[in-house]
Amino acid sequence: MVSRRDFLVRSGMAGAAWLGGSAFGQAATSGSNQTSTQAAPTAPQTIGVQPEPNLIQELEAYAATETIRTTKLRDTLFLLEGVGGNVVCQIGPDGKLLVDAQMAAGTQHLGDAIGKLDPHPLKLLVNTHWHPDHTDGNAALHMAGAFILAQINTRVRLSSPQYMAVYDLHVPAAADAALPQQTFNEAETLWVNNDQIDLIHAPYAHTDSDLFVHFHQGNVIHTGDLWFNGMYPLIDTSTGGTINGMIRGVDAVLALADDQTKIVPGHGPLGGKAALQGYRTMLVTVADRVEKLKAQGQTVEQAIAAKPTADLDAAWAKPGAIQSNTFVALVYESL
């Protein structure tokens, strides 16, 4: 079953942070507009769900006192881990570019962390998808100077109330200041701080709004939530996520990576091509097994009872992460 602790850990409780100035703190105190509301009385259909109507508030509470961990990837690229999805910060004379925003309550900490990297101001923010643990800080960062870019479905999702059945969680529409100012459909290329940066849409993967970010010269790829390193991933079937889309998205990342590429997952530790290939093998294995059960006419309950991940759980069903029953149910639902 998915628990509050599961979500908090998967959302980056191991820590990511920022550096900035007073503008970050002032923006953060204005708060995020993405606080959860009470769940509807009707139980969701996904097997293994546990209602979590206060998840966003809990994340905000953790983020308010978080500690950010900064790891140098290249001379101009840094990984910041905190409450929410992993963040990449690019520095240079054009100003700072961030990939993902974490939680609004932690914006001061994130601002402080990126402020220590170099003296240039924050200019750009890229959202890898719409989920609050990656976009909750949007408004605060926009107020601090960031122009926000994302795949078009991220703006569409943030502009209206959303429902995540796996948590029986209702997420209200975001504030106008949190919405991306520029969007694209399939791909967008930026040239920032002497690097070519490709933003590439991965359709119907973790959600319908996912993109990954390829820093060419830096040889770094931020996968967003296409990759949960070392654990079963969340597939948000309520907003367009599918297992086959996840596999295709991972394939697109692998096609761009070499053995020296540093690959940043949405959640979990920094990795490389070999680790991502192992994750891809797991996704394909589970998808094939569940698809066969579904083709045989098995119900989702019967598919779970068949334990198609039994030989994989020791490696992938990590404490605090998505567990096998929920993952099988999400795969089944998305096929």
C-alpha positions in Angstrom: 0.0 0.0 0.0 1.1 3.5 -0.7 1.6 5.4 2.5 2.3 9.0 3.4 5.9 8.0 4.2 6.2 6.4 0.8 5.3 9.6 -1.0 7.5 11.8 1.2 10.6 9.6 0.6 9.8 9.2 -3.1 9.4 13.0 -3.3 13.0 13.6 -2.3 13.1 13.7 1.4 16.8 12.8 1.2 17.3 16.5 0.4 17.8 19.1 -2.3 18.5 22.8 -1.8 19.1 26.2 -3.2 21.0 29.4 -2.6 19.6 32.8 -3.2 18.7 36.1 -1.6 15.8 37.7 0.3 13.6 37.6 -2.8 13.4 33.8 -2.5 12.3 34.0 1.1 9.7 36.6 0.5 8.3 34.6 -2.5 8.2 31.5 -0.4 6.3 33.0 2.5 3.6 34.0 0.1 3.0 30.2 -0.1 2.2 27.7 -2.8 -1.3 27.6 -4.2 -1.0 23.8 -4.5 -2.2 22.6 -1.2 -4.3 19.5 -1.3 -8.0 19.4 -0.6 -10.0 16.6 1.1 -10.5 13.6 -1.0 -13.8 12.7 -2.5 -15.7 10.0 -0.5 -15.7 7.6 -3.5 -12.7 5.2 -3.1 -10.3 5.2 -6.1 -10.1 2.2 -8.3 -6.4 1.6 -8.1 -5.5 -1.4 -6.0 -3.2 -0.7 -3.0 -4.2 2.9 -2.7 -4.3 4.6 0.7 -6.1 8.1 0.9 -3.5 10.8 1.6 -5.4 14.1 1.6 -2.7 16.1 3.4 0.4 15.0 1.4 1.2 18.5 0.1 0.9 20.1 3.5 3.3 17.4 4.9 5.8 18.0 2.1 5.6 21.8 2.8 6.3 21.2 6.5 9.4 19.1 5.7 10.6 21.6 3.1 10.4 24.5 5.5 13.3 23.0 7.6 15.1 21.0 4.8 18.8 20.7 4.3 19.9 20.9 0.7 22.7 18.6 -0.5 24.8 20.0 -3.5 26.8 17.8 -5.8 29.0 19.1 -8.5 28.3 17.4 -11.8 30.5 19.5 -14.1 32.1 22.9 -13.8 28.8 24.6 -14.6 26.3 22.0 -13.5 25.2 21.0 -10.1 22.7 18.5 -8.5 20.7 19.8 -5.6 18.7 17.2 -3.5 16.0 18.2 -1.0 12.3 17.9 -0.5 10.8 17.3 -3.9 12.3 16.1 -7.1 16.0 16.3 -7.8 17.1 19.7 -9.2 19.8 20.6 -11.6 21.3 24.1 -11.7 23.4 25.4 -14.5 25.5 28.5 -13.8 27.2 31.0 -16.0 27.2 34.5 -17.4 23.7 34.2 -19.0 22.3 33.6 -15.5 21.2 30.5 -13.7 19.0 27.8 -15.2 17.1 25.4 -13.0 15.5 22.1 -13.8 12.5 21.7 -11.4 11.3 23.8 -8.5 10.6 21.5 -5.5 8.3 22.8 -2.7 7.5 26.5 -2.2 8.2 26.3 1.6 11.8 25.3 0.8 12.4 28.0 -1.8 14.5 30.0 0.7 16.8 27.0 1.3 17.0 26.3 -2.5 17.8 30.0 -3.2 20.5 30.0 -0.5 22.1 26.9 -2.1 22.2 28.2 -5.7 23.3 31.6 -4.5 26.6 30.0 -3.3 27.4 28.6 -6.7 28.1 31.8 -8.5 26.9 35.5 -8.4 24.7 35.5 -11.5 20.9 35.8 -11.0 18.3 33.1 -11.6 16.9 33.5 -15.2 15.3 30.3 -16.3 13.2 27.5 -14.8 12.3 24.3 -16.6 9.6 22.0 -15.3 10.0 18.3 -16.1 6.2 17.7 -15.5 3.3 19.0 -13.5 3.5 17.2 -10.2 3.6 19.5 -7.1 6.9 18.1 -5.8 8.5 19.5 -9.0 6.4 22.6 -9.5 5.2 23.8 -6.1 8.0 26.4 -6.0 7.2 27.8 -9.4 5.5 31.0 -8.2 8.2 31.8 -5.7 11.0 31.3 -8.3 9.1 33.3 -10.9 8.8 36.2 -8.5 12.6 35.8 -7.9 13.3 36.3 -11.6 12.8 32.9 -13.3 11.1 32.6 -16.7 9.3 29.2 -16.7 9.4 26.8 -19.6 7.6 23.4 -19.8 5.8 21.0 -22.1 2.3 22.3 -22.9 0.5 19.7 -20.8 2.3 20.9 -17.7 0.6 24.3 -18.1 -2.7 22.7 -18.9 -2.5 20.5 -15.8 -1.4 23.3 -13.5 -4.1 25.6 -14.8 -6.9 23.4 -13.6 -7.7 21.1 -10.6 -6.1 17.6 -10.9 -6.7 14.2 -9.2 -4.1 11.6 -8.5 -6.0 8.3 -7.9 -3.0 6.4 -6.6 -3.2 8.7 -3.5 -6.8 9.7 -3.8 -5.4 13.2 -3.8 -7.0 16.3 -5.2 -4.6 19.1 -6.2 -6.2 22.5 -6.9 -5.2 24.8 -9.8 -1.9 26.6 -9.4 -1.6 30.4 -9.1 -1.1 32.3 -12.3 2.5 33.1 -11.3 3.2 29.4 -11.2 2.2 28.7 -14.8 4.9 28.3 -17.5 5.3 31.4 -19.6 6.5 29.5 -22.6 5.5 26.0 -23.7 6.2 23.6 -26.5 4.8 20.3 -27.9 7.5 17.9 -28.7 10.9 19.5 -28.4 12.6 22.9 -27.7 16.3 23.8 -27.9 18.0 26.5 -25.8 21.6 27.9 -26.0 22.4 29.0 -22.5 25.8 29.5 -20.8 27.7 28.1 -23.8 25.8 24.9 -23.9 23.1 23.4 -26.1 20.1 22.3 -24.0 17.4 20.1 -25.5 14.0 19.8 -23.9 12.4 16.6 -25.2 8.8 15.5 -24.6 8.2 11.9 -23.5 4.5 11.3 -24.3 2.3 9.3 -21.9 5.1 8.2 -19.6 5.1 9.1 -15.9 2.3 11.6 -16.9 1.3 13.2 -20.2 3.5 16.2 -19.5 7.0 14.7 -19.1 10.1 16.1 -20.6 13.8 15.3 -20.1 16.7 17.8 -20.3 19.9 17.1 -22.2 22.9 19.3 -21.6 25.1 18.6 -24.6 28.4 20.1 -23.7 28.0 19.1 -20.0 27.0 15.5 -21.0 24.3 15.6 -18.3 20.7 14.4 -18.7 17.9 15.1 -16.2 15.3 12.5 -16.8 12.6 14.0 -14.6 10.3 11.2 -13.3 11.0 8.9 -16.2 13.5 7.4 -13.8 13.2 6.5 -10.1 16.7 5.2 -9.5 16.8 1.9 -7.6 13.0 1.6 -7.0 9.7 0.9 -8.6 8.4 4.1 -10.2 5.1 5.9 -9.8 3.0 5.9 -13.0 0.3 8.5 -12.7 -2.4 6.9 -14.7 -4.8 9.6 -13.7 -3.0 12.2 -15.8 -1.9 10.1 -18.8 0.9 7.9 -17.4 1.6 4.5 -19.0 4.2 1.8 -18.6 4.9 1.7 -22.3 5.4 5.4 -22.4 7.8 5.1 -19.5 9.8 2.5 -21.5 9.9 4.7 -24.6 11.0 7.7 -22.6 13.8 5.7 -21.0 14.8 4.4 -24.5 15.0 8.0 -25.8 17.4 8.9 -22.9 19.5 5.9 -23.4 19.9 6.7 -27.1 21.5 10.0 -26.1 23.7 8.8 -23.3 27.2 7.3 -23.3 29.3 5.7 -20.6 30.4 9.1 -19.3 26.9 10.7 -19.2 25.8 11.7 -15.7 22.1 11.0 -15.5 20.0 12.7 -12.9 16.8 10.8 -12.0 13.7 12.5 -10.7 14.1 10.7 -7.5 16.9 8.6 -6.1 20.7 9.0 -6.4 22.7 10.2 -9.4 23.4 7.5 -11.9 24.7 6.6 -15.3 23.8 4.6 -18.4 24.3 1.2 -17.0 22.0 1.8 -14.0 19.3 3.3 -16.3 19.6 0.3 -18.6 19.0 -2.0 -15.6 15.9 0.0 -14.7 14.7 -0.3 -18.3 15.1 -4.1 -18.2 13.0 -4.2 -15.0 10.2 -2.0 -16.6 10.0 -4.3 -19.7 10.1 -7.5 -17.6 7.1 -6.3 -15.5 5.2 -4.9 -18.4 5.5 -8.2 -20.3 4.5 -10.3 -17.4 1.5 -8.2 -16.5 0.4 -7.9 -20.1 0.3 -11.7 -20.4 -1.8 -12.0 -17.3 -4.2 -9.4 -18.5 -4.4 -11.0 -22.0 -5.4 -14.3 -20.2 -8.4 -12.5 -18.7 -6.9 -12.1 -15.2 -8.4 -9.3 -13.1 -6.1 -6.8 -11.5 -6.6 -8.6 -8.2 -5.6 -11.9 -9.8 -2.6 -10.3 -11.5 -1.4 -9.0 -8.1 -2.0 -12.4 -6.5 0.1 -14.1 -9.2 3.1 -12.1 -7.8 4.7 -11.3 -11.2 7.5 -9.2 -9.5 8.4 -11.8 -6.9 12.0 -12.3 -8.2 12.4 -8.5 -8.6 11.1 -7.2 -5.3 14.4 -7.6 -3.3 16.1 -5.2 -5.7 13.3 -2.8 -6.5 10.6 -2.7 -3.7 12.6 -0.5 -1.5 11.3 0.7 1.9 9.6 4.0 1.5 9.1 3.6 -2.2 6.3 2.2 -4.4 5.7 -1.4 -3.4 5.1 -4.3 -5.8 1.3 -4.6 -5.5 0.8 -0.9 -6.3 3.3 -1.1 -9.2 1.6 -4.1 -10.7 -1.8 -2.4 -10.4 -0.5 0.7 -12.1 1.1 -1.3 -14.9 -2.1 -3.3 -15.4 -4.2 -0.2 -15.5 -2.0 1.5 -18.1 -1.8 -1.4 -20.5 
